[in-house]
Amino acid sequence: MLGKLNVKHLLMLQKLKFYRHLHLSENFLHNLLCVCLVHNVDDCMKSVFLPLHVAIETVKLSFSLYVYD
């Protein structure tokens, strides 16, 4: 209620940033991310293809729904 994300949503943000970093890299890690996308997709991986500000707002919206529901 203080306008701060809880631990779960902070971890989601870090995961999202990590996946975006892998997606933008041009090496083995990029290839590894592509393999993971084919076999095991979670919401943070789906956000790799969104603009960063949209992905972050999605996490914040998820947190708001978590708090107010």
mmJSON file of the N, C-alpha and C atoms, coordinates in Angstrom:
{"data_MODEL":{"atom_site":{
"group_PDB":["ATOM","ATOM","ATOM","ATOM","ATOM","ATOM","ATOM","ATOM","ATOM","ATOM","ATOM","ATOM","ATOM","ATOM","ATOM","ATOM","ATOM","ATOM","ATOM","ATOM","ATOM","ATOM","ATOM","ATOM","ATOM","ATOM","ATOM","ATOM","ATOM","ATOM","ATOM","ATOM","ATOM","ATOM","ATOM","ATOM","ATOM","ATOM","ATOM","ATOM","ATOM","ATOM","ATOM","ATOM","ATOM","ATOM","ATOM","ATOM","ATOM","ATOM","ATOM","ATOM","ATOM","ATOM","ATOM","ATOM","ATOM","ATOM","ATOM","ATOM","ATOM","ATOM","ATOM","ATOM","ATOM","ATOM","ATOM","ATOM","ATOM","ATOM","ATOM","ATOM","ATOM","ATOM","ATOM","ATOM","ATOM","ATOM","ATOM","ATOM","ATOM","ATOM","ATOM","ATOM","ATOM","ATOM","ATOM","ATOM","ATOM","ATOM","ATOM","ATOM","ATOM","ATOM","ATOM","ATOM","ATOM","ATOM","ATOM","ATOM","ATOM","ATOM","ATOM","ATOM","ATOM","ATOM","ATOM","ATOM","ATOM","ATOM","ATOM","ATOM","ATOM","ATOM","ATOM","ATOM","ATOM","ATOM","ATOM","ATOM","ATOM","ATOM","ATOM","ATOM","ATOM","ATOM","ATOM","ATOM","ATOM","ATOM","ATOM","ATOM","ATOM","ATOM","ATOM","ATOM","ATOM","ATOM","ATOM","ATOM","ATOM","ATOM","ATOM","ATOM","ATOM","ATOM","ATOM","ATOM","ATOM","ATOM","ATOM","ATOM","ATOM","ATOM","ATOM","ATOM","ATOM","ATOM","ATOM","ATOM","ATOM","ATOM","ATOM","ATOM","ATOM","ATOM","ATOM","ATOM","ATOM","ATOM","ATOM","ATOM","ATOM","ATOM","ATOM","ATOM","ATOM","ATOM","ATOM","ATOM","ATOM","ATOM","ATOM","ATOM","ATOM","ATOM","ATOM","ATOM","ATOM","ATOM","ATOM","ATOM","ATOM","ATOM","ATOM","ATOM","ATOM","ATOM","ATOM","ATOM","ATOM","ATOM","ATOM","ATOM","ATOM","ATOM","ATOM"],
"id":[1,2,3,4,5,6,7,8,9,10,11,12,13,14,15,16,17,18,19,20,21,22,23,24,25,26,27,28,29,30,31,32,33,34,35,36,37,38,39,40,41,42,43,44,45,46,47,48,49,50,51,52,53,54,55,56,57,58,59,60,61,62,63,64,65,66,67,68,69,70,71,72,73,74,75,76,77,78,79,80,81,82,83,84,85,86,87,88,89,90,91,92,93,94,95,96,97,98,99,100,101,102,103,104,105,106,107,108,109,110,111,112,113,114,115,116,117,118,119,120,121,122,123,124,125,126,127,128,129,130,131,132,133,134,135,136,137,138,139,140,141,142,143,144,145,146,147,148,149,150,151,152,153,154,155,156,157,158,159,160,161,162,163,164,165,166,167,168,169,170,171,172,173,174,175,176,177,178,179,180,181,182,183,184,185,186,187,188,189,190,191,192,193,194,195,196,197,198,199,200,201,202,203,204,205,206,207],
"type_symbol":["N","C","C","N","C","C","N","C","C","N","C","C","N","C","C","N","C","C","N","C","C","N","C","C","N","C","C","N","C","C","N","C","C","N","C","C","N","C","C","N","C","C","N","C","C","N","C","C","N","C","C","N","C","C","N","C","C","N","C","C","N","C","C","N","C","C","N","C","C","N","C","C","N","C","C","N","C","C","N","C","C","N","C","C","N","C","C","N","C","C","N","C","C","N","C","C","N","C","C","N","C","C","N","C","C","N","C","C","N","C","C","N","C","C","N","C","C","N","C","C","N","C","C","N","C","C","N","C","C","N","C","C","N","C","C","N","C","C","N","C","C","N","C","C","N","C","C","N","C","C","N","C","C","N","C","C","N","C","C","N","C","C","N","C","C","N","C","C","N","C","C","N","C","C","N","C","C","N","C","C","N","C","C","N","C","C","N","C","C","N","C","C","N","C","C","N","C","C","N","C","C","N","C","C","N","C","C"],
"label_atom_id":["N","CA","C","N","CA","C","N","CA","C","N","CA","C","N","CA","C","N","CA","C","N","CA","C","N","CA","C","N","CA","C","N","CA","C","N","CA","C","N","CA","C","N","CA","C","N","CA","C","N","CA","C","N","CA","C","N","CA","C","N","CA","C","N","CA","C","N","CA","C","N","CA","C","N","CA","C","N","CA","C","N","CA","C","N","CA","C","N","CA","C","N","CA","C","N","CA","C","N","CA","C","N","CA","C","N","CA","C","N","CA","C","N","CA","C","N","CA","C","N","CA","C","N","CA","C","N","CA","C","N","CA","C","N","CA","C","N","CA","C","N","CA","C","N","CA","C","N","CA","C","N","CA","C","N","CA","C","N","CA","C","N","CA","C","N","CA","C","N","CA","C","N","CA","C","N","CA","C","N","CA","C","N","CA","C","N","CA","C","N","CA","C","N","CA","C","N","CA","C","N","CA","C","N","CA","C","N","CA","C","N","CA","C","N","CA","C","N","CA","C","N","CA","C","N","CA","C","N","CA","C","N","CA","C","N","CA","C","N","CA","C"],
"label_alt_id":[null,null,null,null,null,null,null,null,null,null,null,null,null,null,null,null,null,null,null,null,null,null,null,null,null,null,null,null,null,null,null,null,null,null,null,null,null,null,null,null,null,null,null,null,null,null,null,null,null,null,null,null,null,null,null,null,null,null,null,null,null,null,null,null,null,null,null,null,null,null,null,null,null,null,null,null,null,null,null,null,null,null,null,null,null,null,null,null,null,null,null,null,null,null,null,null,null,null,null,null,null,null,null,null,null,null,null,null,null,null,null,null,null,null,null,null,null,null,null,null,null,null,null,null,null,null,null,null,null,null,null,null,null,null,null,null,null,null,null,null,null,null,null,null,null,null,null,null,null,null,null,null,null,null,null,null,null,null,null,null,null,null,null,null,null,null,null,null,null,null,null,null,null,null,null,null,null,null,null,null,null,null,null,null,null,null,null,null,null,null,null,null,null,null,null,null,null,null,null,null,null,null,null,null,null,null,null],
"label_comp_id":["MET","MET","MET","LEU","LEU","LEU","GLY","GLY","GLY","LYS","LYS","LYS","LEU","LEU","LEU","ASN","ASN","ASN","VAL","VAL","VAL","LYS","LYS","LYS","HIS","HIS","HIS","LEU","LEU","LEU","LEU","LEU","LEU","MET","MET","MET","LEU","LEU","LEU","GLN","GLN","GLN","LYS","LYS","LYS","LEU","LEU","LEU","LYS","LYS","LYS","PHE","PHE","PHE","TYR","TYR","TYR","ARG","ARG","ARG","HIS","HIS","HIS","LEU","LEU","LEU","HIS","HIS","HIS","LEU","LEU","LEU","SER","SER","SER","GLU","GLU","GLU","ASN","ASN","ASN","PHE","PHE","PHE","LEU","LEU","LEU","HIS","HIS","HIS","ASN","ASN","ASN","LEU","LEU","LEU","LEU","LEU","LEU","CYS","CYS","CYS","VAL","VAL","VAL","CYS","CYS","CYS","LEU","LEU","LEU","VAL","VAL","VAL","HIS","HIS","HIS","ASN","ASN","ASN","VAL","VAL","VAL","ASP","ASP","ASP","ASP","ASP","ASP","CYS","CYS","CYS","MET","MET","MET","LYS","LYS","LYS","SER","SER","SER","VAL","VAL","VAL","PHE","PHE","PHE","LEU","LEU","LEU","PRO","PRO","PRO","LEU","LEU","LEU","HIS","HIS","HIS","VAL","VAL","VAL","ALA","ALA","ALA","ILE","ILE","ILE","GLU","GLU","GLU","THR","THR","THR","VAL","VAL","VAL","LYS","LYS","LYS","LEU","LEU","LEU","SER","SER","SER","PHE","PHE","PHE","SER","SER","SER","LEU","LEU","LEU","TYR","TYR","TYR","VAL","VAL","VAL","TYR","TYR","TYR","ASP","ASP","ASP"],
"label_asym_id":["A","A","A","A","A","A","A","A","A","A","A","A","A","A","A","A","A","A","A","A","A","A","A","A","A","A","A","A","A","A","A","A","A","A","A","A","A","A","A","A","A","A","A","A","A","A","A","A","A","A","A","A","A","A","A","A","A","A","A","A","A","A","A","A","A","A","A","A","A","A","A","A","A","A","A","A","A","A","A","A","A","A","A","A","A","A","A","A","A","A","A","A","A","A","A","A","A","A","A","A","A","A","A","A","A","A","A","A","A","A","A","A","A","A","A","A","A","A","A","A","A","A","A","A","A","A","A","A","A","A","A","A","A","A","A","A","A","A","A","A","A","A","A","A","A","A","A","A","A","A","A","A","A","A","A","A","A","A","A","A","A","A","A","A","A","A","A","A","A","A","A","A","A","A","A","A","A","A","A","A","A","A","A","A","A","A","A","A","A","A","A","A","A","A","A","A","A","A","A","A","A","A","A","A","A","A","A"],
"label_entity_id":["1","1","1","1","1","1","1","1","1","1","1","1","1","1","1","1","1","1","1","1","1","1","1","1","1","1","1","1","1","1","1","1","1","1","1","1","1","1","1","1","1","1","1","1","1","1","1","1","1","1","1","1","1","1","1","1","1","1","1","1","1","1","1","1","1","1","1","1","1","1","1","1","1","1","1","1","1","1","1","1","1","1","1","1","1","1","1","1","1","1","1","1","1","1","1","1","1","1","1","1","1","1","1","1","1","1","1","1","1","1","1","1","1","1","1","1","1","1","1","1","1","1","1","1","1","1","1","1","1","1","1","1","1","1","1","1","1","1","1","1","1","1","1","1","1","1","1","1","1","1","1","1","1","1","1","1","1","1","1","1","1","1","1","1","1","1","1","1","1","1","1","1","1","1","1","1","1","1","1","1","1","1","1","1","1","1","1","1","1","1","1","1","1","1","1","1","1","1","1","1","1","1","1","1","1","1","1"],
"label_seq_id":[1,1,1,2,2,2,3,3,3,4,4,4,5,5,5,6,6,6,7,7,7,8,8,8,9,9,9,10,10,10,11,11,11,12,12,12,13,13,13,14,14,14,15,15,15,16,16,16,17,17,17,18,18,18,19,19,19,20,20,20,21,21,21,22,22,22,23,23,23,24,24,24,25,25,25,26,26,26,27,27,27,28,28,28,29,29,29,30,30,30,31,31,31,32,32,32,33,33,33,34,34,34,35,35,35,36,36,36,37,37,37,38,38,38,39,39,39,40,40,40,41,41,41,42,42,42,43,43,43,44,44,44,45,45,45,46,46,46,47,47,47,48,48,48,49,49,49,50,50,50,51,51,51,52,52,52,53,53,53,54,54,54,55,55,55,56,56,56,57,57,57,58,58,58,59,59,59,60,60,60,61,61,61,62,62,62,63,63,63,64,64,64,65,65,65,66,66,66,67,67,67,68,68,68,69,69,69],
"pdbx_PDB_ins_code":[null,null,null,null,null,null,null,null,null,null,null,null,null,null,null,null,null,null,null,null,null,null,null,null,null,null,null,null,null,null,null,null,null,null,null,null,null,null,null,null,null,null,null,null,null,null,null,null,null,null,null,null,null,null,null,null,null,null,null,null,null,null,null,null,null,null,null,null,null,null,null,null,null,null,null,null,null,null,null,null,null,null,null,null,null,null,null,null,null,null,null,null,null,null,null,null,null,null,null,null,null,null,null,null,null,null,null,null,null,null,null,null,null,null,null,null,null,null,null,null,null,null,null,null,null,null,null,null,null,null,null,null,null,null,null,null,null,null,null,null,null,null,null,null,null,null,null,null,null,null,null,null,null,null,null,null,null,null,null,null,null,null,null,null,null,null,null,null,null,null,null,null,null,null,null,null,null,null,null,null,null,null,null,null,null,null,null,null,null,null,null,null,null,null,null,null,null,null,null,null,null,null,null,null,null,null,null],
"Cartn_x":[0.801,0.0,0.85,2.158,3.048,3.531,2.985,3.413,4.666,5.071,6.258,5.816,6.569,6.267,6.694,5.971,6.389,7.498,8.021,9.159,8.82,7.637,7.233,7.296,6.778,6.742,8.099,8.913,10.285,11.078,10.872,11.538,11.05,9.75,9.215,9.895,10.093,10.769,12.205,12.923,14.303,14.374,13.435,13.365,13.081,12.16,11.807,13.019,13.747,14.941,16.015,16.164,17.142,16.802,15.531,15.115,15.307,15.015,15.217,16.701,17.554,18.999,19.444,18.933,19.277,18.777,17.57,16.977,17.773,18.296,19.03,20.488,20.996,22.382,22.496,23.666,23.898,24.852,24.571,25.508,24.777,25.488,24.951,23.733,23.761,22.649,21.358,21.482,20.311,19.722,20.584,20.125,19.476,20.045,19.481,18.088,17.917,16.609,15.589,15.98,15.068,14.629,15.538,15.194,14.216,14.459,13.555,12.177,12.117,10.833,9.994,10.661,9.945,9.395,10.15,9.789,9.094,9.361,8.834,8.592,7.379,7.082,6.318,6.829,6.08,5.75,5.007,4.561,5.724,6.793,7.94,8.631,8.692,9.311,8.474,7.161,6.292,6.513,6.884,7.048,8.338,9.198,10.459,10.192,9.096,8.817,8.034,7.695,7.014,8.048,7.701,8.59,8.784,9.95,10.282,9.282,8.885,7.957,6.596,6.169,4.901,5.038,6.15,6.378,6.41,7.057,7.13,5.752,4.995,3.633,2.749,2.997,2.248,2.514,3.771,4.109,3.456,3.502,2.885,1.375,0.745,-0.692,-1.006,-0.193,-0.365,-0.289,0.642,0.771,-0.462,-0.952,-2.14,-3.335,-3.495,-4.585,-4.409,-3.163,-2.873,-3.234,-2.921,-3.153,-4.638,-5.338,-6.706,-7.77,-7.365,-8.348,-8.391],
"Cartn_y":[-1.192,0.0,1.265,1.138,2.298,2.653,2.001,2.265,1.5,0.545,-0.275,-1.679,-2.304,-3.676,-4.638,-5.753,-6.778,-7.618,-8.557,-9.362,-10.145,-10.719,-11.507,-10.659,-9.446,-8.599,-7.958,-7.733,-7.276,-8.349,-9.599,-10.7,-10.814,-10.581,-10.595,-9.531,-8.335,-7.268,-7.648,-8.225,-8.627,-9.729,-10.657,-11.747,-11.181,-10.249,-9.607,-8.903,-8.16,-7.454,-8.441,-9.548,-10.563,-11.182,-11.55,-12.134,-11.149,-9.879,-8.875,-8.754,-8.818,-8.755,-9.942,-11.13,-12.309,-12.164,-11.651,-11.507,-10.528,-9.489,-8.48,-8.858,-9.871,-10.274,-11.064,-11.083,-11.751,-12.931,-13.791,-14.881,-16.13,-16.984,-18.25,-18.046,-17.024,-16.787,-16.479,-15.782,-15.497,-16.799,-17.675,-18.969,-19.795,-19.731,-20.447,-19.92,-18.614,-18.023,-18.515,-18.563,-19.027,-20.469,-21.307,-22.697,-22.742,-21.926,-21.891,-21.388,-20.433,-19.915,-20.991,-21.882,-22.941,-23.971,-24.267,-25.368,-24.96,-23.774,-23.411,-21.905,-21.502,-20.077,-19.648,-18.609,-18.008,-16.561,-15.881,-14.527,-13.56,-13.726,-12.833,-13.05,-14.292,-14.552,-13.972,-14.023,-13.445,-11.947,-11.304,-9.852,-9.402,-10.337,-9.993,-9.218,-9.51,-8.905,-7.6,-7.194,-5.915,-4.822,-3.57,-2.485,-2.542,-2.16,-2.291,-1.578,-0.366,0.368,-0.335,-0.991,-1.726,-2.96,-3.651,-4.827,-4.458,-3.362,-2.922,-2.514,-1.829,-1.448,-2.678,-3.73,-4.972,-5.581,-5.554,-6.064,-5.201,-3.892,-2.997,-3.191,-3.416,-3.68,-4.993,-5.995,-7.275,-7.094,-6.259,-5.989,-5.257,-4.285,-3.557,-4.489,-5.393,-6.356,-7.278,-7.64,-8.487,-7.77,-6.496,-5.734,-5.465,-5.084,-4.617,-5.691,-6.928,-8.022,-8.852],
"Cartn_z":[0.0,0.0,0.0,0.002,-0.001,-1.398,-2.407,-3.767,-4.154,-3.334,-3.603,-3.975,-4.868,-5.268,-4.174,-4.057,-3.108,-3.737,-2.975,-3.429,-4.697,-4.745,-5.918,-7.188,-7.136,-8.316,-8.609,-7.592,-7.828,-8.569,-8.181,-8.884,-10.327,-10.535,-11.901,-12.758,-12.19,-12.936,-13.282,-12.329,-12.593,-13.644,-13.572,-14.554,-15.941,-16.007,-17.265,-17.873,-17.062,-17.551,-17.996,-17.273,-17.647,-18.994,-19.188,-20.462,-21.613,-21.378,-22.429,-22.779,-21.757,-22.002,-22.863,-22.551,-23.351,-24.781,-24.917,-26.246,-27.112,-26.51,-27.268,-27.518,-26.822,-27.033,-28.334,-28.887,-30.184,-30.014,-29.054,-28.804,-28.344,-27.671,-27.186,-26.294,-25.45,-24.536,-25.29,-26.398,-27.235,-27.768,-28.231,-28.738,-27.63,-26.451,-25.314,-24.983,-25.025,-24.774,-25.797,-27.051,-28.097,-27.854,-27.418,-27.11,-25.941,-24.932,-23.775,-24.178,-25.088,-25.538,-26.216,-26.913,-27.614,-26.628,-25.58,-24.693,-23.4,-22.903,-21.59,-21.548,-21.834,-21.915,-20.671,-19.986,-18.892,-19.271,-18.437,-18.76,-18.961,-18.191,-18.343,-19.689,-20.144,-21.442,-22.57,-22.427,-23.45,-23.579,-22.492,-22.498,-23.178,-23.541,-24.209,-25.495,-26.155,-27.438,-27.335,-26.118,-25.892,-25.654,-25.902,-25.492,-23.972,-23.496,-22.077,-21.184,-21.548,-20.68,-20.582,-21.647,-21.623,-20.727,-20.821,-19.993,-18.51,-18.172,-16.777,-16.28,-17.102,-16.708,-16.494,-17.261,-17.093,-15.721,-15.288,-13.956,-12.884,-13.064,-12.084,-12.03,-13.174,-13.2,-12.495,-12.723,-12.042,-10.536,-10.087,-8.657,-8.127,-8.878,-8.45,-8.316,-9.258,-9.179,-7.98,-7.691,-6.543,-5.233,-5.126,-3.907,-3.689,-4.748,-4.589,-4.773,-5.088,-5.217,-3.971],
"occupancy":[1.0,1.0,1.0,1.0,1.0,1.0,1.0,1.0,1.0,1.0,1.0,1.0,1.0,1.0,1.0,1.0,1.0,1.0,1.0,1.0,1.0,1.0,1.0,1.0,1.0,1.0,1.0,1.0,1.0,1.0,1.0,1.0,1.0,1.0,1.0,1.0,1.0,1.0,1.0,1.0,1.0,1.0,1.0,1.0,1.0,1.0,1.0,1.0,1.0,1.0,1.0,1.0,1.0,1.0,1.0,1.0,1.0,1.0,1.0,1.0,1.0,1.0,1.0,1.0,1.0,1.0,1.0,1.0,1.0,1.0,1.0,1.0,1.0,1.0,1.0,1.0,1.0,1.0,1.0,1.0,1.0,1.0,1.0,1.0,1.0,1.0,1.0,1.0,1.0,1.0,1.0,1.0,1.0,1.0,1.0,1.0,1.0,1.0,1.0,1.0,1.0,1.0,1.0,1.0,1.0,1.0,1.0,1.0,1.0,1.0,1.0,1.0,1.0,1.0,1.0,1.0,1.0,1.0,1.0,1.0,1.0,1.0,1.0,1.0,1.0,1.0,1.0,1.0,1.0,1.0,1.0,1.0,1.0,1.0,1.0,1.0,1.0,1.0,1.0,1.0,1.0,1.0,1.0,1.0,1.0,1.0,1.0,1.0,1.0,1.0,1.0,1.0,1.0,1.0,1.0,1.0,1.0,1.0,1.0,1.0,1.0,1.0,1.0,1.0,1.0,1.0,1.0,1.0,1.0,1.0,1.0,1.0,1.0,1.0,1.0,1.0,1.0,1.0,1.0,1.0,1.0,1.0,1.0,1.0,1.0,1.0,1.0,1.0,1.0,1.0,1.0,1.0,1.0,1.0,1.0,1.0,1.0,1.0,1.0,1.0,1.0,1.0,1.0,1.0,1.0,1.0,1.0],
"B_iso_or_equiv":[0.0,0.0,0.0,0.0,0.0,0.0,0.0,0.0,0.0,0.0,0.0,0.0,0.0,0.0,0.0,0.0,0.0,0.0,0.0,0.0,0.0,0.0,0.0,0.0,0.0,0.0,0.0,0.0,0.0,0.0,0.0,0.0,0.0,0.0,0.0,0.0,0.0,0.0,0.0,0.0,0.0,0.0,0.0,0.0,0.0,0.0,0.0,0.0,0.0,0.0,0.0,0.0,0.0,0.0,0.0,0.0,0.0,0.0,0.0,0.0,0.0,0.0,0.0,0.0,0.0,0.0,0.0,0.0,0.0,0.0,0.0,0.0,0.0,0.0,0.0,0.0,0.0,0.0,0.0,0.0,0.0,0.0,0.0,0.0,0.0,0.0,0.0,0.0,0.0,0.0,0.0,0.0,0.0,0.0,0.0,0.0,0.0,0.0,0.0,0.0,0.0,0.0,0.0,0.0,0.0,0.0,0.0,0.0,0.0,0.0,0.0,0.0,0.0,0.0,0.0,0.0,0.0,0.0,0.0,0.0,0.0,0.0,0.0,0.0,0.0,0.0,0.0,0.0,0.0,0.0,0.0,0.0,0.0,0.0,0.0,0.0,0.0,0.0,0.0,0.0,0.0,0.0,0.0,0.0,0.0,0.0,0.0,0.0,0.0,0.0,0.0,0.0,0.0,0.0,0.0,0.0,0.0,0.0,0.0,0.0,0.0,0.0,0.0,0.0,0.0,0.0,0.0,0.0,0.0,0.0,0.0,0.0,0.0,0.0,0.0,0.0,0.0,0.0,0.0,0.0,0.0,0.0,0.0,0.0,0.0,0.0,0.0,0.0,0.0,0.0,0.0,0.0,0.0,0.0,0.0,0.0,0.0,0.0,0.0,0.0,0.0,0.0,0.0,0.0,0.0,0.0,0.0],
"pdbx_formal_charge":[null,null,null,null,null,null,null,null,null,null,null,null,null,null,null,null,null,null,null,null,null,null,null,null,null,null,null,null,null,null,null,null,null,null,null,null,null,null,null,null,null,null,null,null,null,null,null,null,null,null,null,null,null,null,null,null,null,null,null,null,null,null,null,null,null,null,null,null,null,null,null,null,null,null,null,null,null,null,null,null,null,null,null,null,null,null,null,null,null,null,null,null,null,null,null,null,null,null,null,null,null,null,null,null,null,null,null,null,null,null,null,null,null,null,null,null,null,null,null,null,null,null,null,null,null,null,null,null,null,null,null,null,null,null,null,null,null,null,null,null,null,null,null,null,null,null,null,null,null,null,null,null,null,null,null,null,null,null,null,null,null,null,null,null,null,null,null,null,null,null,null,null,null,null,null,null,null,null,null,null,null,null,null,null,null,null,null,null,null,null,null,null,null,null,null,null,null,null,null,null,null,null,null,null,null,null,null],
"auth_seq_id":[1,1,1,2,2,2,3,3,3,4,4,4,5,5,5,6,6,6,7,7,7,8,8,8,9,9,9,10,10,10,11,11,11,12,12,12,13,13,13,14,14,14,15,15,15,16,16,16,17,17,17,18,18,18,19,19,19,20,20,20,21,21,21,22,22,22,23,23,23,24,24,24,25,25,25,26,26,26,27,27,27,28,28,28,29,29,29,30,30,30,31,31,31,32,32,32,33,33,33,34,34,34,35,35,35,36,36,36,37,37,37,38,38,38,39,39,39,40,40,40,41,41,41,42,42,42,43,43,43,44,44,44,45,45,45,46,46,46,47,47,47,48,48,48,49,49,49,50,50,50,51,51,51,52,52,52,53,53,53,54,54,54,55,55,55,56,56,56,57,57,57,58,58,58,59,59,59,60,60,60,61,61,61,62,62,62,63,63,63,64,64,64,65,65,65,66,66,66,67,67,67,68,68,68,69,69,69],
"auth_comp_id":["MET","MET","MET","LEU","LEU","LEU","GLY","GLY","GLY","LYS","LYS","LYS","LEU","LEU","LEU","ASN","ASN","ASN","VAL","VAL","VAL","LYS","LYS","LYS","HIS","HIS","HIS","LEU","LEU","LEU","LEU","LEU","LEU","MET","MET","MET","LEU","LEU","LEU","GLN","GLN","GLN","LYS","LYS","LYS","LEU","LEU","LEU","LYS","LYS","LYS","PHE","PHE","PHE","TYR","TYR","TYR","ARG","ARG","ARG","HIS","HIS","HIS","LEU","LEU","LEU","HIS","HIS","HIS","LEU","LEU","LEU","SER","SER","SER","GLU","GLU","GLU","ASN","ASN","ASN","PHE","PHE","PHE","LEU","LEU","LEU","HIS","HIS","HIS","ASN","ASN","ASN","LEU","LEU","LEU","LEU","LEU","LEU","CYS","CYS","CYS","VAL","VAL","VAL","CYS","CYS","CYS","LEU","LEU","LEU","VAL","VAL","VAL","HIS","HIS","HIS","ASN","ASN","ASN","VAL","VAL","VAL","ASP","ASP","ASP","ASP","ASP","ASP","CYS","CYS","CYS","MET","MET","MET","LYS","LYS","LYS","SER","SER","SER","VAL","VAL","VAL","PHE","PHE","PHE","LEU","LEU","LEU","PRO","PRO","PRO","LEU","LEU","LEU","HIS","HIS","HIS","VAL","VAL","VAL","ALA","ALA","ALA","ILE","ILE","ILE","GLU","GLU","GLU","THR","THR","THR","VAL","VAL","VAL","LYS","LYS","LYS","LEU","LEU","LEU","SER","SER","SER","PHE","PHE","PHE","SER","SER","SER","LEU","LEU","LEU","TYR","TYR","TYR","VAL","VAL","VAL","TYR","TYR","TYR","ASP","ASP","ASP"],
"auth_asym_id":["A","A","A","A","A","A","A","A","A","A","A","A","A","A","A","A","A","A","A","A","A","A","A","A","A","A","A","A","A","A","A","A","A","A","A","A","A","A","A","A","A","A","A","A","A","A","A","A","A","A","A","A","A","A","A","A","A","A","A","A","A","A","A","A","A","A","A","A","A","A","A","A","A","A","A","A","A","A","A","A","A","A","A","A","A","A","A","A","A","A","A","A","A","A","A","A","A","A","A","A","A","A","A","A","A","A","A","A","A","A","A","A","A","A","A","A","A","A","A","A","A","A","A","A","A","A","A","A","A","A","A","A","A","A","A","A","A","A","A","A","A","A","A","A","A","A","A","A","A","A","A","A","A","A","A","A","A","A","A","A","A","A","A","A","A","A","A","A","A","A","A","A","A","A","A","A","A","A","A","A","A","A","A","A","A","A","A","A","A","A","A","A","A","A","A","A","A","A","A","A","A","A","A","A","A","A","A"],
"auth_atom_id":["N","CA","C","N","CA","C","N","CA","C","N","CA","C","N","CA","C","N","CA","C","N","CA","C","N","CA","C","N","CA","C","N","CA","C","N","CA","C","N","CA","C","N","CA","C","N","CA","C","N","CA","C","N","CA","C","N","CA","C","N","CA","C","N","CA","C","N","CA","C","N","CA","C","N","CA","C","N","CA","C","N","CA","C","N","CA","C","N","CA","C","N","CA","C","N","CA","C","N","CA","C","N","CA","C","N","CA","C","N","CA","C","N","CA","C","N","CA","C","N","CA","C","N","CA","C","N","CA","C","N","CA","C","N","CA","C","N","CA","C","N","CA","C","N","CA","C","N","CA","C","N","CA","C","N","CA","C","N","CA","C","N","CA","C","N","CA","C","N","CA","C","N","CA","C","N","CA","C","N","CA","C","N","CA","C","N","CA","C","N","CA","C","N","CA","C","N","CA","C","N","CA","C","N","CA","C","N","CA","C","N","CA","C","N","CA","C","N","CA","C","N","CA","C","N","CA","C","N","CA","C","N","CA","C","N","CA","C","N","CA","C"],
"pdbx_PDB_model_num":[1,1,1,1,1,1,1,1,1,1,1,1,1,1,1,1,1,1,1,1,1,1,1,1,1,1,1,1,1,1,1,1,1,1,1,1,1,1,1,1,1,1,1,1,1,1,1,1,1,1,1,1,1,1,1,1,1,1,1,1,1,1,1,1,1,1,1,1,1,1,1,1,1,1,1,1,1,1,1,1,1,1,1,1,1,1,1,1,1,1,1,1,1,1,1,1,1,1,1,1,1,1,1,1,1,1,1,1,1,1,1,1,1,1,1,1,1,1,1,1,1,1,1,1,1,1,1,1,1,1,1,1,1,1,1,1,1,1,1,1,1,1,1,1,1,1,1,1,1,1,1,1,1,1,1,1,1,1,1,1,1,1,1,1,1,1,1,1,1,1,1,1,1,1,1,1,1,1,1,1,1,1,1,1,1,1,1,1,1,1,1,1,1,1,1,1,1,1,1,1,1,1,1,1,1,1,1]
}}}
